[in-house]
């Protein structure tokens, strides 16, 4: 049984590791199953000026959290902004992080491919220039471009267009990019009930799309977009797919809030 009150947070960046409770650290991570990168705000309190100056835009950052003997990665990405400011007696170094690379977001690609090339080949070639590890590429319709294919634009936009033509969508997790069918569920299953951190009975969502339940639990780094959950509660029972959510680590709030759909 995990000791849920023994919280741990680790931040690795600029060649250093910051650990809670030695350092006061707070964070908020937003994630979903869309093609936008996951985002995080990480706040480090009362660093010395030299250390603070080493945390810069473009650095990689890995945020881990959990409980004694059960800590895992919440987000791994690239720092996009650093802002430091006083807050009462504290000084806060606020770090914005994206689960993506600058190359993927802004670099351009311009290429003409020969006749008979497939969309999977074009997509792999484009993504190889994104500065991200390529994970699973699963295209429902691996199109053959009989007249060839020309691409010209930001890597992000071109990859999204090629994946969309083949009936897939892009998904980034911990710096790994995937092209998967819409509604794809990962095989990982997480049990959510009162003994594993469920904070209260799930509530129904009044939504026009596939989301049906809103669930709040103690922070669980294993929960991310696309993961399958087995939920046991007074209201929701069964296996569901995570659509979107938020991890929060702050004073009085160490939680994961998610919206789920039928798996």
Buried (B, 14 or more C-beta within 10 A) or exposed (E): EBEBEEBBBBBBBBEEEBEBEEBBBBBBBBBBBEBBBBBBBBBBBEBEEEBBEEBEEEBBBBBBBBBEEBBEBBBBBBBBEBEBEEEEEEBBBBBBBBBBBBBBBEBBBEEEBEEEBBBBBBBBBBBEBBBBEBBEBBBEEBBEBEEEBEBEBBBBBBBBBBBBBBBBBBBBBBBBBBBBBEBBBBEEBBBBEEEBBBEEEBEEBEEEEEBBBBBBBBBBBBBBBBBBBBBBBEEBEEEBBBBBBBBBBEEEEBBBBBBBBEB
